[in-house]
Amino acid sequence: MTTTTTTPAGEQHTENSPVIVSESAVKEIKRIIQDQELDASKVCLRVGVKGGGCSGFSYLLDLTETMKETDEVFWQHGVRVIVDPKSLLYLNGVTVNFKDEIMGRGFVFDNPNATSSCGCGSSFQV
């Protein structure tokens, strides 16, 4: 069941949204927004997929102020997350995390819909 509440700005916050952005990922996203001096009240995190990559589809993360009428909008830890309907077919249930480890740092996708993924984790197959 999805629970939706309204934020003070009138936006909806979605519990159990189909795309989960972890607290560590949100912390890094907020740091990037601040470092790039972007307007946090206008910026959204676009999560999507596009054809390509060594496994067939590549993940897409983008900070944008542009939303389309057809975009699905979710709130995760104070960040507005937008996903286009076609990408949502492949991303339903995905968790976006941020890892900062000795072997590297970056965003990591845990996608239960993927039947396989490449070694670097930036592309997948369904």
C-alpha positions as CSV (number, residue, x, y, z in Angstrom):
1,M,0.0,0.0,0.0
2,T,1.3,3.5,-0.9
3,T,0.7,6.3,1.6
4,T,0.8,9.8,0.3
5,T,1.0,12.9,2.5
6,T,1.3,16.6,1.5
7,T,4.5,18.6,2.2
8,P,4.3,22.3,3.3
9,A,5.0,23.3,-0.3
10,G,1.9,21.4,-1.4
11,E,3.9,18.6,-3.0
12,Q,3.1,15.0,-2.2
13,H,5.4,12.7,-0.2
14,T,5.1,9.1,-1.2
15,E,5.8,6.3,1.2
16,N,6.7,2.9,-0.4
17,S,7.4,4.6,-3.7
18,P,8.4,2.3,-6.6
19,V,11.8,4.0,-6.7
20,I,13.7,4.1,-3.4
21,V,16.6,6.6,-2.9
22,S,18.6,5.7,0.2
23,E,19.5,8.3,2.8
24,S,23.2,8.0,1.8
25,A,22.3,8.7,-1.8
26,V,20.1,11.7,-0.8
27,K,22.9,13.1,1.4
28,E,25.3,13.0,-1.7
29,I,22.6,14.5,-3.9
30,K,22.1,17.3,-1.5
31,R,25.9,17.9,-1.3
32,I,26.1,18.0,-5.1
33,I,23.2,20.5,-5.3
34,Q,24.9,22.7,-2.7
35,D,28.4,22.4,-4.4
36,Q,26.9,23.4,-7.8
37,E,24.9,26.2,-6.2
38,L,21.6,24.9,-7.6
39,D,18.2,26.0,-6.3
40,A,17.3,23.1,-4.0
41,S,13.6,24.1,-4.1
42,K,13.5,23.7,-7.9
43,V,15.9,20.8,-8.6
44,C,14.6,17.3,-9.1
45,L,16.5,14.0,-9.3
46,R,15.6,12.3,-12.6
47,V,16.0,8.6,-12.4
48,G,15.7,6.7,-15.7
49,V,16.9,4.1,-18.1
50,K,18.1,4.4,-21.7
51,G,19.1,1.8,-24.3
52,G,22.8,1.0,-24.4
53,G,25.6,-0.1,-22.2
54,C,27.2,-3.6,-22.2
55,S,24.0,-5.3,-20.9
56,G,21.3,-3.6,-23.0
57,F,20.1,-0.7,-20.7
58,S,21.9,2.0,-18.8
59,Y,20.8,3.8,-15.7
60,L,20.3,7.6,-15.8
61,L,20.7,10.0,-12.9
62,D,20.3,13.7,-13.6
63,L,19.6,16.9,-11.6
64,T,17.1,18.9,-13.5
65,E,14.5,21.7,-13.1
66,T,12.5,20.3,-16.1
67,M,9.6,18.0,-15.5
68,K,7.3,16.5,-18.1
69,E,3.5,16.2,-17.6
70,T,3.8,12.5,-17.8
71,D,6.6,12.1,-15.1
72,E,5.8,10.3,-11.9
73,V,6.9,12.3,-8.9
74,F,8.0,10.9,-5.5
75,W,9.6,12.4,-2.5
76,Q,12.5,10.6,-0.8
77,H,14.1,12.1,2.3
78,G,13.3,15.7,1.2
79,V,14.3,15.3,-2.5
80,R,11.8,15.3,-5.3
81,V,12.4,12.2,-7.5
82,I,11.0,12.1,-11.0
83,V,10.7,9.1,-13.3
84,D,9.2,8.9,-16.8
85,P,6.6,6.1,-17.3
86,K,8.7,4.0,-19.7
87,S,11.7,4.0,-17.3
88,L,9.3,3.1,-14.4
89,L,8.5,-0.2,-16.1
90,Y,12.2,-1.2,-15.6
91,L,12.8,0.6,-12.3
92,N,9.8,-0.5,-10.2
93,G,11.4,-1.7,-6.9
94,V,14.9,-0.3,-7.6
95,T,16.9,1.2,-4.8
96,V,19.5,3.9,-5.6
97,N,22.3,3.9,-3.0
98,F,25.6,5.8,-2.7
99,K,28.7,3.9,-1.7
100,D,32.0,5.5,-0.5
101,E,34.5,2.7,-0.1
102,I,38.2,2.1,-0.6
103,M,37.6,0.6,-4.1
104,G,35.6,3.6,-5.2
105,R,32.6,5.8,-4.7
106,G,29.5,6.4,-6.6
107,F,25.8,5.7,-7.0
108,V,24.7,2.0,-7.1
109,F,21.5,0.5,-8.3
110,D,19.9,-2.5,-6.8
111,N,17.3,-3.5,-9.4
112,P,15.2,-6.6,-8.7
113,N,13.9,-6.6,-12.3
114,A,17.4,-7.1,-13.8
115,T,18.2,-10.6,-14.9
116,S,21.9,-9.7,-15.3
117,S,24.1,-6.6,-15.1
118,C,27.6,-5.7,-16.2
119,G,30.6,-5.8,-13.9
120,C,30.6,-2.0,-13.3
121,G,26.9,-2.0,-12.4
122,S,25.9,0.8,-14.7
123,S,24.0,-1.3,-17.2
124,F,21.5,-4.2,-16.9
125,Q,19.4,-6.6,-18.8
126,V,15.8,-7.6,-18.2
